Structures are given as structure tokens and as C-alpha cells.
């Protein structure tokens, strides 16, 4: 009986090759992540953040706000205004911005500017990572109407 006919030897050989290749892949991706993390750590980006208090007054803009790359919308908001929020497994939920609390039917919703106009935020504000020169807006709006109306 040759060594290739022994099924246990073949299984052990396959498992050994699999273990070696996955170990190399894990090491490769770890070093790629470490390298990227080191490059981004000190990078500063700018973003524009508006706050619409929903009372007909002008939007308060914080244009060109400097923040570390990789920061979230919640990080940017806390940098420019007082924020109360609740954390949950799904992400942070805004309770109040600038001493204006959620009060049914008005809640704080965030929007992002794109080439199509204002787009409603699709994830929690602590899960959304800001891009360079991105324009974002907090809008205190009536959510009893669905879908929520974009800022005007």
C-alpha cells in the first residue's frame, strides 16, 4: 500500500496545507491592517456639519471642522455642540442636541449631502465614518410622516 492510498495520510496532508496557508493569510492581513492603521492615525480631515433646530431659524453651520480620519458622525457632533445620547447594541441614539431634546413627534435625524441632494442617514451616528469634505446635517424634524421629508 503506497502512501497516496492511505486516506488518513491524505486527510492529514490536506489539513496541514490548509493550516499553513490560513496562517500566512492571517499574518498578511494583520500586517496590512497595522500598516493602514499607522498611516491613518495622524491624518486630519475636514467636514461640514449643520444643525437645523426645526424652528424656522437659519441652520447653524460648522464648516471646515477638523477631525481625525476615521471619526464618526457622533464624534464630530460632540466636537461642536453638547450632545446627549443613549448607547445600545444597534448604536448610539441621539436624545438631545444643544439642549433640544427629542419630543414626540419631533426627533433628531441626520442627513448626508450627495449629488442627488439630501440622503437620510442609514446607520446609527456612531457607526457612520466621516469622509473628507463631507457635508452632514442634523435635522430636528417631525417623524410622524413617512418617509421623513429631506431638509429644504
N, C-alpha and C positions, 0 to 999 in steps of 0.2 A: 504494500500500500504506500503510495507516494504522499508527500506532504500536502499536495493540492487536493487529494481525495479526502483528506480529513476535514470534515465540516467545522469542527471546533477550532481547528487551526485557522481556517479561513475567516471565521467569525472574529476571532481574536485579532487577526491581522487587520481586518476592516475597522474594528473598534480602535485599534492603535493608531491607524492613519487618521481616522475621524478626530480622535483626541488631540493629536499633534496639530492638525490643520485648524481646528477651532481655537486652540491655544494661541497659535500665531495670529489668527484673525482678531481675537480679543485684544492681544497686545498691540497690534497695529492700530485698531480703533481707539484704544486708550491713549496712545501717544498722539494720534491725530486730534482727539478731543483736548488733551492737555496743551498742545501747541496752539490750537484755536482759542482756547480759554485765555492763555497768556497774551495773545495778540489783542484780544478784545478788552481785557481787564482795564487798561488805561485810556481807552478811546472815549472821547466825549462827543455826543451828538446834540443837535438842536431839534426842538419840536415846538409846535404851536398848540396851545391849549386854550379853549374858550369855555366860559361858564355863562349859560343862559338861565337866569333865575326865573324865567317864565312869567314875569310880571309886566312885560311890555317895555322894560328899560333896555338899554343897549347891552349887548353881550360884553362881558369883561374878558379881554384877551391877554394872554401871557405869551407873546410871540418871541421866538428865538430863545426859548428856555433851554439852558444847557443841562444835560443829564448824562450819566454813564450809559454807554451802549449796553443793551440787554435789560434795561429798566422797563418796568411795566407801566401801564396807564395809572395804576394806583400810586406807584412811586412818584410819577410826575405830578399827579394831583396833590399829594401830600406835600410836595416841594413848594407849591404856590398858594395853597389855601388849607384851612383847617378841614379835616375830614373825619367823620365818624363812620365806622363800618363794622360789619359782623363777618367773621370768617366761618366758612362751612366746608365740607368736603368738595363741594362744587366750585368753590371760590369765594372771593370777598363780595359782599353785598353792601352797597352804599346806604347808610342810614341818614346821613346829613352832609351837606357841603356848605361851608361858610355859615353855619348856624341856621340853615334852612333844612328842616327835617322832611322826610317823606311823610305825606299826609294824604290818605286816600281821597281822591283818585289820582293825585299827582305824585310822581316818583322820579328819581334821578335816573336818566337813561344816557348812555354815551353813544356818540356818533363819530364816524370817521369820514373825512373828505376824500373822494376819489374822482376820477374823470367822469363818473356818472352822477356826481352830486353826493349828497349825504347818504351814508350807509349805516344802518343800525348795528351797534356792537353785537357780535355773535357769541362772545365768551365773557366770563367774569373779568372785571377790570384788572385783577391781579394775575390773570393768565395771558393778557394781551401785551406782547412785547412791542415797544415803540420803534418805528423806523426813523431813519434820518429825514429831517424836514417834514415829518408827518403833521397833519393838522387834525386835531381831535376836539370834540365838543361835549361838554356835559350839559344836558338839557332837562330842566325841571318841567315835566310835561304830564298831561292828562293821559293815563294809560287805559282808561275805560273804553276808549275807541281802539279797535284793532283793524288793521295794523297801525302802530303808532305813526303819527304824521312826522315827516322829517322837519328839521328846523327850517325856517324860511329866512 
